[in-house]
Amino acid sequence: MLSKANRSFSLSSCALPWLALVAPACSVFSSDDTAPAPAETAETAPARGEAEAAPVAGAPAESDLDERHGVFVKQGGRADAKGTRVDPLGSIRAGLELARSTGRRVFVCEGKYEEGLVLMSGDDISSGLSCSGDTWRTGGGRAILRAPQSPAIVARRITQATRIQGLDVTAPPGTPDAPSSIALLADDAPSLLVASSVLRASRGADGRNGQEPEAAVLQGGNGADGNPEMSPSQLSPGAAALFSANPQPSRGGAAGVGTCSAGPQPGRGGRGHGGQAYRSQLSGEAAGFFRWYPFGPAPLGREVVFPTTGARGVDGVSASSWGRLTREGFAPESGTVGTSGGAGTGGWGGIVSSLPGASPAGQYTYMWVASGGGGGSGGCAGLAGTPGTGGGASVAALLFDSSRLSFEDVELISDAGGAGGAGSFGSEPSLGGLAGATQNATQAARNGAPGGAAGVSGSGAGGPSFALAHEGPAPKMKATKLAHGPGGAGIPEKTRETVDGSVQVLPASPTGPAEDVHGF
């Protein structure tokens, strides 16, 4: 191949007749007395280091579309191709790798390319070209770049002239795991020029809704009933004699002891007060006038447990801002998690009146006063749910430290930001166990107290939609069109009444902003 330095005038022995005396045949030679290289064809790629320096400050002319200046890429090209016009590569990424090693540009035929790009200083990608066989021409359509990941194009530390021209780029929609859609992320890229291209972000993904856990279930927990008032004579023959020989108080109802299927365990109830044994006897000379006297040991005492609703969990908060633009993309603003409530305490056991409720029929009559019912156990706590996450962003171009970056004849288009995810109240706490029955009660047994409500877990914010977002001064723009979509919806305030009658409030979260140009 002839270099620029060797493109000098050549002498032909056929053109100089006087040389025929010493030259038996016609020949051609160059001024450096070396044989010329064979003519280069579209099938021959130049060796490394032999390519001419290609300018990066303009669209290629049709005369530039040869192997001296560029590596060729075409939809459907082979992965192991030479990168020539007749044997083009199939991906822009492969074209960049070859072009970097040989100092050439990348010429991309109109078509569709399923890939994303990471640019380096000095890269030059030009499309808007048509191709057929070894014939490549200017004036074709844009190469359509559909990236499988976001950001679609990343440019970091671009300090030498670098150019993208004639691409129609679309970043994929956000997903739960990668919620934002960003077409171009440029970080410290002052020497990047984007020309005659479209950069399009798709919709940001909606945030995840918080999840309510299954409610804790109280198993058992009811207090036992107290024993009714009764006479030994009602039980069996000889019971009165047995009673008089060994009177025992009637036991109070057993305390309710419950367990919760999850979360903290509830307090037990109190045992019911025992029923005192009494004996009646004639008093004075007035026939039929009887009195009751305690007989036998004192009854079992009542366990006094004051029923108290379980402690309420600490509330999380909903997002108060829409999130942060970072050098890695976008960080959504999510709600924070609340804490679970506490279990309720048990209720007290019941107590009864101090004397039997009826007069005896004979001179000596024995009676057990009714005993108190057992108190119910406490209820199960409400369990905290998970918070809602923030919606993803839709940003066509996100720039950091790139105020001298240039857009020329470019469209920057963003779609809708993702909606915020709703937070959660947590599971409902349960009521306490039921108290046992107490007849003729001076003070009835009490149910156990309900568990405490869980703290709410907050809602996430809606994500933003920006055609262009830039840190510091704005980039250079010429004949550039911008269009943004709507910001992602926030979550309105919600309320819920809990089993203990209190009201929980799940605060609202903000809607994402929407602007053509957002400076920060």
C-alpha positions in Angstrom: 0.0 0.0 0.0 1.2 3.5 -0.8 1.5 5.9 2.1 0.9 9.6 1.9 4.7 10.1 1.9 5.2 7.6 -1.0 2.6 9.0 -3.3 5.3 10.7 -5.4 5.9 10.9 -9.2 7.0 7.6 -10.8 9.2 7.2 -13.9 8.4 4.7 -16.7 11.2 3.4 -19.0 8.6 3.4 -21.8 8.2 7.1 -21.4 11.9 7.8 -21.8 13.2 6.4 -25.1 16.9 6.9 -24.3 16.6 4.4 -21.4 15.7 1.7 -23.9 19.3 1.2 -24.7 19.9 -0.1 -21.1 16.5 -1.4 -20.3 15.4 -4.4 -22.2 11.7 -4.1 -21.1 9.3 -1.5 -19.8 9.1 -1.2 -15.9 7.6 1.1 -13.3 9.4 2.2 -10.1 8.9 4.7 -7.4 11.0 7.6 -6.3 12.2 5.5 -3.3 13.3 2.7 -5.7 10.9 0.2 -4.2 8.3 -1.8 -6.0 4.8 -0.5 -5.6 2.3 -2.4 -3.5 -0.6 -4.1 -5.3 -3.8 -2.0 -5.5 -5.9 -2.3 -2.4 -9.4 -3.7 -2.8 -12.6 -3.8 -0.6 -11.7 -7.3 0.4 -8.4 -6.3 1.9 -8.1 -4.8 5.4 -5.0 -2.7 6.1 -2.5 -4.1 8.6 -2.3 -2.6 12.0 -0.6 0.8 11.9 -1.1 1.3 8.2 -4.4 3.1 8.3 -4.6 6.8 7.6 -5.6 9.0 10.5 -9.3 9.6 10.2 -10.8 12.9 11.3 -13.4 12.8 13.9 -14.8 16.3 13.4 -17.3 15.7 10.7 -19.5 13.3 8.8 -17.6 11.0 6.5 -17.6 11.8 2.8 -18.4 9.1 0.4 -14.7 9.0 -0.6 -13.8 8.1 3.0 -15.8 4.9 2.9 -12.9 2.5 2.3 -10.8 0.3 4.3 -8.0 2.9 4.8 -10.4 4.9 6.9 -12.8 2.6 8.6 -14.0 -0.7 9.9 -17.3 -1.8 8.4 -20.3 -3.1 10.4 -23.5 -4.5 8.9 -26.5 -6.2 10.4 -26.0 -9.9 9.9 -22.3 -9.6 9.5 -20.0 -12.4 10.8 -18.5 -12.2 14.2 -15.0 -13.2 12.8 -15.2 -11.1 9.7 -12.4 -8.9 8.5 -14.4 -5.7 8.9 -14.2 -4.8 5.2 -17.0 -3.6 2.9 -17.5 -7.1 1.5 -16.8 -8.9 4.8 -18.3 -6.6 7.5 -18.5 -7.4 11.2 -22.0 -8.0 12.7 -21.8 -5.7 15.8 -20.7 -2.2 16.5 -18.9 -3.4 19.6 -16.7 -5.7 17.5 -16.1 -2.9 15.1 -14.9 -0.6 17.9 -12.4 -3.2 19.1 -10.9 -3.6 15.7 -10.9 0.1 15.0 -9.1 0.9 18.2 -6.3 -1.4 17.3 -5.8 0.0 13.8 -6.6 3.7 14.4 -9.7 3.8 12.2 -13.3 4.9 12.3 -16.4 2.6 12.5 -18.8 2.8 9.6 -22.2 1.3 10.4 -24.8 0.4 7.8 -28.4 1.1 8.4 -30.1 -1.8 10.2 -30.9 -3.1 13.7 -28.3 -3.8 16.4 -29.1 -5.5 19.7 -26.3 -4.2 21.9 -25.1 -1.5 24.2 -21.8 0.4 24.0 -19.0 1.6 26.3 -17.1 4.3 24.6 -13.4 5.2 24.9 -11.5 8.4 24.0 -11.0 8.6 20.3 -13.9 6.4 19.2 -15.7 7.4 16.0 -18.9 5.8 15.1 -20.7 6.9 11.9 -23.9 5.6 10.5 -26.5 7.1 8.1 -25.0 4.8 5.5 -26.5 2.3 3.1 -24.7 -0.7 1.8 -25.0 -3.3 -0.9 -22.1 -5.7 -1.5 -18.9 -3.6 -1.6 -20.9 -0.5 -2.4 -21.3 1.8 0.7 -22.9 5.2 0.3 -23.8 8.2 2.5 -27.5 9.3 2.8 -28.8 6.0 4.3 -30.9 5.6 7.4 -29.8 5.7 11.0 -28.5 2.5 12.5 -31.0 1.4 15.1 -29.4 0.4 18.4 -31.6 -1.4 20.9 -29.6 -2.0 24.0 -30.4 -5.0 26.3 -29.3 -3.1 29.4 -29.3 0.5 30.8 -27.5 2.8 30.3 -27.5 2.0 26.6 -24.3 4.0 26.0 -21.7 4.8 28.7 -18.9 7.3 28.1 -16.4 7.9 30.9 -13.2 10.0 30.9 -13.6 11.1 27.2 -10.7 13.5 26.9 -9.9 13.1 23.2 -12.2 14.0 20.3 -14.9 11.3 20.2 -17.9 11.1 17.9 -21.3 9.4 17.6 -23.2 10.1 14.4 -26.3 8.7 12.8 -27.5 6.3 15.6 -31.1 5.8 16.8 -30.5 4.6 20.4 -33.2 3.2 22.7 -32.5 2.1 26.3 -34.7 -0.8 27.5 -37.6 -0.3 29.9 -36.8 -0.5 33.6 -37.2 -3.8 35.4 -37.7 -4.6 39.2 -34.0 -5.3 39.4 -32.8 -2.4 37.2 -35.7 0.1 37.5 -34.3 3.0 35.4 -34.0 3.5 31.7 -31.1 5.7 30.6 -30.0 6.1 27.0 -26.6 7.9 27.5 -24.6 8.2 30.7 -21.6 10.5 30.3 -19.1 11.0 33.2 -16.2 13.3 32.6 -16.8 13.3 28.8 -16.1 16.9 27.7 -14.8 15.8 24.3 -17.8 13.8 23.2 -19.9 14.9 20.2 -23.3 13.3 19.5 -24.6 14.3 16.0 -27.6 13.5 13.9 -28.9 10.9 16.4 -31.8 10.0 18.6 -31.3 9.1 22.2 -34.5 7.6 23.7 -35.1 6.4 27.2 -38.0 3.9 27.8 -40.3 3.9 30.8 -39.0 3.5 34.3 -40.2 0.5 36.2 -42.8 0.9 38.9 -41.6 0.5 42.5 -42.4 -2.7 44.3 -45.4 -2.6 46.7 -44.7 -3.4 50.3 -45.9 -6.8 51.4 -48.2 -7.6 54.4 -47.0 -10.6 56.4 -49.4 -13.3 57.5 -51.1 -12.3 60.8 -49.8 -14.0 63.9 -52.5 -16.5 65.2 -53.3 -16.9 68.9 -53.6 -20.5 69.8 -55.3 -21.3 73.1 -55.4 -18.4 75.5 -58.9 -18.6 76.9 -59.4 -18.7 80.7 -61.3 -21.6 82.2 -64.7 -21.1 83.8 -65.1 -20.8 87.5 -67.1 -23.5 89.4 -70.7 -22.7 90.2 -72.1 -22.4 93.8 -73.2 -25.8 95.0 -74.0 -27.9 98.1 -72.2 -31.2 98.8 -75.6 -32.8 99.2 -76.1 -32.2 95.5 -73.1 -34.3 94.6 -73.6 -37.8 96.1 -74.7 -39.5 99.4 -72.1 -39.0 102.0 -70.6 -35.9 100.3 -71.7 -33.7 103.2 -69.9 -36.0 105.7 -66.8 -35.9 103.5 -67.0 -32.2 103.2 -67.3 -31.7 107.0 -64.2 -33.9 107.5 -62.0 -32.3 104.8 -63.5 -29.1 103.4 -61.5 -27.6 100.5 -62.3 -24.4 98.6 -63.6 -24.7 95.1 -60.7 -23.9 92.8 -60.9 -20.9 90.5 -60.7 -21.2 86.8 -57.3 -21.8 85.3 -55.6 -18.8 83.6 -55.5 -18.6 79.9 -52.1 -19.4 78.4 -51.8 -18.7 74.7 -49.1 -18.9 72.1 -48.7 -16.9 69.0 -47.7 -18.5 65.7 -45.2 -15.7 65.1 -43.7 -12.7 66.8 -43.6 -12.0 70.6 -45.5 -14.3 72.9 -48.5 -13.0 74.8 -48.8 -12.6 78.6 -50.8 -15.2 80.5 -54.0 -14.4 82.2 -54.7 -14.5 86.0 -56.2 -17.5 87.8 -59.7 -17.1 89.2 -60.4 -16.6 92.9 -61.4 -19.8 94.7 -64.8 -20.4 96.2 -64.8 -20.4 100.0 -66.4 -23.3 101.9 -69.2 -22.2 104.3 -71.3 -24.0 107.0 -74.6 -22.7 108.3 -75.9 -23.2 111.8 -78.8 -22.0 114.0 -78.1 -18.7 115.7 -80.0 -17.6 118.7 -83.4 -19.0 119.8 -85.3 -17.7 116.8 -86.2 -20.8 114.9 -85.2 -20.6 111.2 -82.6 -17.9 111.7 -79.3 -19.2 110.3 -75.9 -17.7 109.8 -73.0 -18.7 107.5 -69.6 -19.2 108.8 -66.4 -19.8 106.8 -65.4 -23.4 107.1 -62.1 -24.9 106.2 -59.0 -23.3 104.7 -59.1 -20.0 103.0 -59.8 -20.0 99.2 -57.0 -19.6 96.7 -56.2 -16.0 96.1 -56.8 -14.3 92.7 -53.9 -13.4 90.5 -54.3 -9.8 89.5 -53.0 -9.1 86.0 -54.0 -5.7 84.6 -54.7 -6.2 80.8 -52.6 -3.8 78.8 -52.7 -3.5 75.0 -49.3 -4.5 73.4 -46.9 -1.7 72.6 -47.4 -0.1 69.2 -44.6 -0.6 66.7 -42.4 2.3 65.6 -43.6 3.8 62.3 -41.4 3.9 59.2 -41.6 6.9 56.9 -42.7 7.4 53.3 -40.2 8.8 50.8 -40.0 12.6 51.1 -38.0 13.2 47.9 -37.9 11.6 44.4 -34.4 10.1 44.6 -30.9 10.9 43.5 -29.1 11.0 40.2 -25.7 9.3 40.6 -22.7 8.6 38.4 -24.0 5.0 38.2 -27.5 6.1 37.1 -30.4 6.8 39.5 -31.1 5.8 43.1 -34.9 5.6 43.7 -36.2 6.9 47.0 -38.0 4.1 48.9 -40.0 4.1 52.2 -38.5 2.8 55.4 -39.6 -0.2 57.4 -41.6 0.0 60.6 -41.2 -2.3 63.6 -43.6 -5.0 64.8 -45.9 -4.3 67.8 -45.8 -6.0 71.2 -48.0 -8.8 72.5 -50.8 -7.9 74.9 -50.9 -8.8 78.6 -53.4 -11.2 80.1 -56.6 -10.3 82.0 -57.2 -10.8 85.7 -59.2 -13.7 87.2 -62.6 -13.2 88.6 -63.7 -13.1 92.3 -67.1 -13.9 93.8 -69.4 -12.6 96.6 -68.3 -13.5 100.2 -71.4 -15.4 101.3 -73.6 -18.1 99.7 -76.5 -16.7 97.7 -79.2 -18.8 99.5 -80.4 -19.6 103.0 -79.9 -23.2 104.2 -82.7 -25.6 104.7 -81.5 -27.4 107.7 -79.5 -26.8 110.9 -76.2 -27.7 109.4 -75.8 -27.1 105.6 -72.6 -26.9 103.8 -71.9 -24.8 100.6 -69.1 -24.0 98.3 -69.4 -20.4 97.0 -68.9 -20.1 93.3 -65.2 -19.6 92.2 -63.9 -17.0 89.7 -63.2 -17.6 86.1 -59.6 -17.5 84.7 -58.4 -14.4 82.8 -57.7 -14.7 79.1 -54.1 -14.4 77.7 -52.9 -11.4 75.8 -53.3 -11.1 72.1 -50.7 -11.4 69.4 -48.8 -8.5 68.0 -49.1 -6.9 64.6 -46.1 -7.8 62.5 -44.4 -5.2 60.4 -44.6 -5.4 56.6 -42.1 -4.2 54.0 -41.8 -0.7 52.6 -42.7 0.3 49.1 -39.7 1.0 46.8 -39.2 4.1 44.6 -40.1 4.1 40.9 -37.3 4.1 38.3 -36.2 7.1 36.2 -36.5 7.7 32.5 -33.6 9.9 31.3 -32.4 10.3 27.7 -29.0 11.8 28.6 -27.5 12.0 32.1 -24.3 14.0 32.3 -21.6 14.6 35.0 -18.6 16.9 34.5 -19.4 17.1 30.8 -20.3 20.8 30.2 -18.3 20.9 27.0 -20.0 17.8 25.6 -21.9 18.7 22.3 -25.2 17.7 20.9 -25.8 18.6 17.2 -29.0 17.8 15.4 -30.0 15.4 18.2 -33.4 14.4 19.7 -33.4 13.6 23.4 -36.6 11.8 24.4 -37.6 10.4 27.8 -40.7 8.3 28.7 -42.6 8.2 32.0 -41.0 7.7 35.3 -42.0 4.6 37.3 -44.7 4.9 39.9 -43.8 4.6 43.5 -44.6 1.3 45.4 -47.2 1.5 48.1 -46.0 0.8 51.7 -47.8 -1.5 54.1 -49.6 -1.3 57.5 -48.3 -4.7 58.6 -50.5 -7.5 59.8 -53.5 -6.9 62.1 -52.8 -7.7 65.8 -55.2 -10.2 67.4 -57.6 -9.8 70.3 -56.7 -11.4 73.6 -58.0 -14.7 74.9 -61.5 -14.8 76.4 -62.1 -14.8 80.1 -63.7 -17.7 81.9 -67.2 -17.3 83.3 -67.8 -16.2 87.0 -71.2 -16.7 88.6 -72.3 -14.1 91.2 -69.2 -12.2 90.5 -68.0 -9.4 92.6 -65.6 -8.8 89.8 -65.7 -10.8 86.6 -62.6 -12.2 84.9 -61.2 -10.1 82.1 -60.3 -10.9 78.5 -56.7 -10.6 77.6 -55.6 -7.3 76.0 -55.1 -7.2 72.2 -51.6 -7.1 70.7 -50.1 -3.8 69.6 -50.3 -2.6 66.0 -47.2 -2.8 63.9 -45.6 0.4 62.8 -46.3 1.3 59.2 -43.7 0.8 56.5 -43.5 3.8 54.2 -44.3 4.2 50.5 -41.8 4.9 47.7 -41.6 8.0 45.6 -42.4 8.2 41.9 -39.4 8.3 39.6 -38.4 11.3 37.4 -38.6 11.8 33.6 -35.8 14.1 32.2 -34.9 14.5 28.5 -31.5 15.9 29.7 -30.2 15.9 33.3 -26.8 17.5 33.8 -24.5 18.3 36.8 -23.1 21.9 36.7 -23.3 23.9 33.4 -25.4 22.7 30.5 -23.7 21.0 27.6 -23.5 22.6 24.1 -26.6 22.1 22.1 -27.3 23.0 18.5 -30.6 22.1 16.7 -31.4 19.8 19.6 -35.0 18.7 20.4 -36.0 17.6 23.8 -39.2 15.9 25.0 -40.0 14.4 28.4 -42.7 12.1 29.7 -44.7 12.4 32.9 -43.2 11.8 36.3 -44.0 8.6 38.1 -47.0 8.8 40.4 -46.6 8.9 44.1 -48.8 7.1 46.7 -51.6 8.9 48.4 -52.1 8.9 52.2 -54.0 5.8 53.5 -55.5 5.1 56.9 -56.6 1.9 58.8 -58.5 1.3 62.1 -56.8 -1.4 64.2 -58.5 -4.0 66.5 -57.9 -1.7 69.5 -59.8 1.1 67.9 -56.8 3.3 67.1 -56.2 4.7 63.6 -53.0 4.2 61.7 -51.8 6.6 59.0 -49.6 5.6 56.1 -48.2 9.0 54.8 -48.2 9.9 51.1 -45.1 9.9 48.9 -44.2 12.4 46.2 -44.7 12.2 42.5 -41.5 12.3 40.4 -40.6 15.5 38.6 -40.8 15.8 34.8 -38.6 18.3 32.9 -37.0 18.7 29.5 -33.8 19.9 31.2 -32.9 19.3 34.8 -29.8 20.9 36.2 -28.4 19.8 39.6 
